[in-house]
Amino acid sequence: MKTLTITESKAQLSALVEHVVTTREPITLGRAGKPMVQIIPYQPASAGKRLGHFEGKIKLNENFDVWDAEEAAAFGVDP
């Protein structure tokens, strides 16, 4: 995996994108020696994954959102 500074990548962004598209190899951009972001190939969502896909297939207990006092206190919510 290739790693470049943000400054290095500015001048060659088009070439970097083309490299990622053709090789499918991600490129990491960093600042001060620390990785910040990655340029990765785009992957469209598969047709089977959509909102509501599991509607009617999952059953929740009636009290699934009831917190006991200790849990509520830990998360700062009202029980």
N, C-alpha and C positions, 0 to 999 in steps of 0.2 A: 504494500500500500504506500502510495506516494504522499509525502507531507511537505507542504509549502507554507511560507509566511503569507499573511494577507497581502502585504505589499508586493511580493513576488507574483501572486495570483492575479492582481488587478490588471497587469499588462497582458496577461495571456489567458483571460477567462474563456474566450471562445475556444481556444485550443484545449483547455482543460475539460470543458464540457464535451467536446468532440472525443477526447481520450476516454472519458467515463462512458460515453454512449457506445463507442466501438469496442472497448475492452471489458466493459461491465465492472471495472475495477474502481472502487471508491477512492477519492482524493481527500485528504484531511488538510484543513487550513488552520493555522495556529498563530498565536501572538505570544511573544516573549517565551518561546519554547513550550507553550502549553497548547494542546489541541483545543480548538474552539468550535468548529463546524466540519461537516463532511458533505462533499458533493457525491451523491449516489445516483445510480440509474433509476429513472422513474418506473414504477410498476403499478399499472392500473389495478384497481380492486377487481377481484373476480366477480362474476355475475351472481354467484350464490350468496355473496355477503352483502346484505342490505339491512336497513333498519326494519325492525318488525319480523325478521326472519324466524324468530323463535316464538312468535305470538301464539298463545294457546298451548305451547309445548312445555312451558315452565310453570310450576305451581309454587307459590310462596305461602308460608304459614301466615295466618291472620295477624300474628304478633311479630312479624319479622323486623319491624322497625321500632319495637319497644326496647328501650335501654334500661338496664338495671342502674342503680344509683352510682356504683363504682365506675362503670363504663361511661356513663354520662359525665361524671366529674373529670375523668381522664381526657375526654374530648371537648370539655367545656360546653356541653349542651344540656338542656333541661331533660330530665328523665321522663 
